[in-house]
C-alpha cells in the first residue's frame, strides 16, 4: 500500500474582496479551498493530505481565516513574526494571538523582524531565532518548537543556528510533499491569489505532475536569486506579484517588510 504523504500549503493574508497583490487570497476563494481540504482529509483513499500554514501573523488570519477554519473543522499552523505582534498596524496583537492559540490552532515562530536569516550576523541571527521563541512561549504559555524561514532563505549556518535556538522543525518555501514521519526541513506550497480551485485540486490528484513541475520551477527561481542578487530579484518579485504601493494603515502590504519575498 502506498504511503500517505502530506503537502503543507502556505498562506499570508485572506481578505474579503481579495487584492491585486498575489499574496492575498480572497475570502470566498479561501472558503472553497477549506472545503476542498476538508474533503481530502476525510477521504481515506487520498494519498496526499493537505496541512495548512500561515506566515507573518496578519490580523486577517484571526478575523477572516480562523472562522472559516473552524467552520470546516480544520487546524492550521500560524508562524508569527513576534516583533510585529501588538506593534505593527495590520498584524495581530497579543490578545488576538492568544485567542487564536486558545481555539486549538498551532503557533510557530517566523523570526523577530522578518529579516532574511542568510543576511544576519551571528548576533542578529541569535536575536531573530531565540528572542521570538522565548517571547511567544512567555506570552502564550506553550512550547514553541517550529520555525518558518522568512523569504524561505537558509543555508548551513542558518540551519545550525535554528537547532541551537531550540527548534525541532523548520518550514521552507520549497513546494514538495513529505512523509508523515517528522523531518527537520519541511517544504510548503505557496497559495497565491490567482490559484484556481481546479488547479489546487489537481495538485492532490494521484499520478499528477503538477507538484514535480512546481519543484523544478522553484529550483529555477533559486538559481535566479543567486544570479541576480537579493535586491534585483526583490524588485522583479514585487513587479511579478503586483505588490501594493504604500496606502492607508489598514492595508497589510503598506506595512510589509522589504524581506517579504520568495
Number of C-alpha atoms within 10 A of each C-alpha: 4 5 8 15 16 20 23 23 20 24 23 22 26 27 20 14 12 19 18 14 19 21 22 24 25 19 19 15 19 23 20 14 18 22 16 17 21 17 14 18 16 11 11 10 9 15 17 21 22 18 17 19 23 24 21 28 25 25 22 20 25 18 15 18 21 17 13 19 20 15 11 15 11 18 16 20 19 29 24 28 26 27 17 21 23 15 12 15 17 21 24 26 18 16 13 17 25 17 13 19 17 11 12 13 18 17 27 28 31 29 29 23 17 22 22 21 26 17 13 14 10 13 8 13 23 19 17 26 25 19 18 24 26 17 16 23 17 12 12 17 11 13 13 21 18 23 26 27 25 27 18 18 18 15 9 9 12 20 16 10 17 23 15 13 19 16 20 16 17 21 22 20 21 21 24 19 23 19 13 13 7 10 11 12 15 21 22 23 22 19 18 18 21 16 14 14 13 9 10 15 13 15 18 21 14 10 8 11 12 14 18 14 11 16 18 13 14 17 13 11 14 14 12 14 16 10 11 12 11 16 12 12 17 18 13 13 15 18 11 11 15 14 20 17 12 12 11 10 12 12 14 22 21 16 18 17 12 14 16 17 20 18
